[in-house]
Amino acid sequence: MPISISVRGTTNQPTTATVDATPDRCPICHVAVTPIDWTIGTFAESFLERLLQCPNRACQRFFIARYKFNSSVYLFQYCVPAEIKPPVQTNTIKEISKDFCSIYDEAYKAENQNLKLVAGPGYRKALEFLIKDYVISQCPETEPEKIASYKTNVENMLLARCIATYVKSEQVKEIAKRATWLGNDETHYVRKWEGKDLEDLKKLIALTLHWIEIEKLTADVIKDMPDA
């Protein structure tokens, strides 16, 4: 329901404007709030900005709500500044590949800043680090020289070949293979999978994480509770 708000423009004279909504979540601490309206803003025929403050005692930061004029009302668009809350990875995944977690976080932030053309290659890079660190963590060798050789082979191998050669779990292999297909589309000039997008790639990465974690946790339980 449209609401009428008080705004002081560049002349500092109070006036009213109609907006469609007031943001109900702080873009900085991400807590659901009813923000404090300082009735200070800038407005024109095409846009309006409001100065708001988070009432959360642990935050109390100021932020600006931006609106775009449409017919007779200003429509809420987004808030600035916005601190992007990164996705949470499990301890199991962190132990397997810290680099994956860092790269995925950066790709996620890029996507949420609407930098989707660079977010795609970022997710593809994160996938490669995940798979190769996972494969290296499963190295069957015990001698230092053989371990070093195994690691070098994995590091220098194309991702698709690495998956086909070293990944034993059928679930991980089949899902990671398809994630690689979509990830490659994000880095190549011509797309092969026109009906798929960034959300599909993220879904396949999430499934890859799921199967890797299940495999690792299962192995840990069996190791901790061997057959009598």
RAHU-V959710 format. One record per backbone hydrogen bond with DSSP energy under -1.0 kcal/mol. NH is the residue of the N-H (numbers start at 1). CO is the residue of the C=O. If there is no record, write none. Layout:
nh->[NH NH]
co->[CO CO]
This chain:
nh->[3 5 7 9 12 15 17 19 20 26 30 33 36 38 41 42 44 48 49 50 51 52 53 54 59 60 63 64 65 66 67 68 69 70 72 73 74 75 77 80 83 94 95 96 97 101 102 103 104 105 106 107 108 109 110 111 112 114 115 119 120 122 123 124 125 126 127 128 129 130 131 132 133 134 135 136 137 139 147 148 149 150 151 152 153 154 155 156 162 163 164 165 166 167 173 174 175 176 177 178 179 180 181 182 183 184 185 186 187 188 196 201 202 203 204 205 206 207 208 209 210 211 212 213 214 215 216 217 218 219 220 221 222 223 224 225]
co->[19 17 15 13 9 7 5 3 74 31 26 24 53 51 8 49 47 67 42 65 40 63 36 61 56 56 52 80 50 78 48 75 46 73 70 70 18 68 66 64 27 90 91 92 93 97 98 99 100 101 102 103 104 105 106 107 108 111 110 115 116 118 119 120 121 122 123 124 125 126 127 128 129 130 131 132 133 136 143 144 145 146 147 148 149 150 151 152 158 159 160 161 162 163 169 170 171 172 173 174 175 176 177 178 179 180 181 182 184 184 193 197 198 199 200 201 202 203 204 205 206 207 208 209 210 211 212 213 214 215 216 217 218 219 220 221]
